Amino acid sequence: MVVSGLVGVKRVSVAKDHNLFDNPKAVVPERVWWLIPQYMVCGLSDLFALVGIQEFFYDQMPEEMRSMGAAAYLNVNGVGSFISSGIITMVQAISSKHALSTLNLCVYLWIAKRFVYKKFAAEATNEEKERT
């Protein structure tokens, strides 16, 4: 978001320097290369998220469901890409009138408090030894 914000500030300053704010059909003289940093950051974040999610599924899921978890993640990610424009429109309409960030925080806390980690056999035996 920071990279996108910096690129947005640069784009606005170029439009201001060329007096293009009052002409909606004007073409801003900018380069397509300005978008590369944003897309690189998004690609890297997806890469690291996928690795983390795969580790999560292989550590916390039953053996029979490991590959299903990773496949479900990829399917959900693909469907989410198709419907993202509708979601963005809805979020813009809601966030212009309400505090959407507060709602997101409440949902996150509700889910995080209810998550239960899977215990490994070594951890379970260590806990039993500590109790005795």
C-alpha positions in Angstrom: 0.0 0.0 0.0 2.9 2.3 0.7 4.4 1.7 -2.7 1.0 2.2 -4.4 0.6 5.4 -2.4 3.9 6.8 -3.4 3.2 6.0 -7.1 -0.2 7.7 -6.7 1.4 10.8 -5.3 3.8 10.9 -8.2 1.0 10.5 -10.7 -1.0 13.3 -9.2 2.1 15.6 -9.2 2.7 14.9 -12.9 -1.0 15.7 -13.7 -0.7 18.9 -11.6 2.5 19.9 -13.3 0.9 19.6 -16.7 -2.4 21.3 -15.7 -4.5 18.2 -16.5 -6.9 18.2 -13.6 -9.7 20.1 -15.4 -9.6 18.0 -18.6 -11.1 14.5 -17.9 -10.1 13.3 -21.4 -6.4 14.3 -21.1 -3.7 11.7 -21.1 -1.3 12.0 -18.3 2.3 11.7 -19.6 3.5 8.8 -17.4 5.3 5.6 -18.0 4.0 2.1 -17.6 7.1 1.2 -15.7 5.7 3.1 -12.7 3.4 0.1 -12.1 6.2 -2.4 -11.8 7.1 -1.8 -8.2 3.5 -2.3 -7.1 3.1 -5.5 -9.1 6.4 -6.8 -7.8 5.4 -6.2 -4.2 2.0 -7.9 -4.8 3.7 -10.9 -6.5 6.2 -11.3 -3.7 3.4 -11.1 -1.0 1.4 -13.8 -2.8 4.5 -15.9 -3.0 5.3 -15.7 0.7 1.6 -16.1 1.6 1.3 -19.3 -0.5 4.4 -20.8 1.1 3.1 -20.0 4.6 -0.3 -21.4 3.8 1.2 -24.6 2.5 3.3 -24.9 5.6 0.1 -24.4 7.7 -1.8 -27.0 5.8 1.0 -29.6 6.1 1.5 -29.0 9.8 -2.1 -28.4 11.1 -4.3 -30.5 8.8 -4.9 -34.2 9.0 -2.8 -36.1 6.5 -5.7 -37.0 4.3 -6.6 -33.4 3.8 -3.2 -31.7 3.2 -3.4 -31.4 -0.6 -7.1 -30.5 -0.4 -6.3 -27.5 1.8 -3.7 -26.1 -0.6 -6.0 -26.8 -3.6 -8.9 -25.1 -1.8 -6.7 -22.0 -1.2 -5.8 -21.7 -4.8 -9.4 -22.2 -6.0 -10.7 -19.6 -3.6 -7.9 -17.2 -4.6 -8.9 -17.6 -8.3 -12.6 -17.1 -7.7 -11.8 -14.1 -5.5 -9.8 -12.5 -8.4 -12.9 -12.8 -10.6 -15.3 -11.1 -8.2 -12.9 -8.5 -6.8 -14.2 -5.6 -8.8 -17.7 -6.0 -7.3 -16.2 -6.3 -3.9 -14.2 -3.1 -4.4 -17.2 -1.2 -5.5 -19.2 -2.4 -2.4 -16.3 -1.6 -0.1 -16.0 1.9 -1.5 -19.7 2.5 -0.9 -19.6 1.1 2.6 -16.4 2.7 3.7 -17.5 6.2 2.6 -20.2 6.0 5.2 -19.1 3.5 7.9 -16.0 2.3 9.8 -15.2 -0.8 7.8 -11.8 -1.2 9.5 -13.4 -1.7 12.9 -15.7 -4.4 11.5 -12.7 -6.2 9.9 -10.8 -6.0 13.3 -13.8 -7.5 15.2 -14.2 -10.4 12.7 -10.4 -11.1 12.8 -10.4 -11.2 16.6 -13.5 -13.4 16.7 -11.9 -15.9 14.4 -8.4 -15.8 16.0 -9.8 -16.5 19.5 -11.6 -19.6 18.3 -8.7 -21.2 16.4 -7.2 -24.3 18.0 -3.7 -25.4 17.1 -3.0 -29.1 16.4 -0.7 -30.7 19.0 2.1 -32.9 17.8 2.9 -36.2 19.5 6.2 -34.9 20.9 4.5 -31.8 22.4 1.8 -34.0 24.0 4.3 -36.3 25.7 6.3 -33.3 27.0 3.2 -31.8 28.5 2.3 -35.2 30.2 5.9 -35.4 31.6 5.6 -31.9 33.0 2.3 -32.7 34.8 3.8 -35.7 36.6 
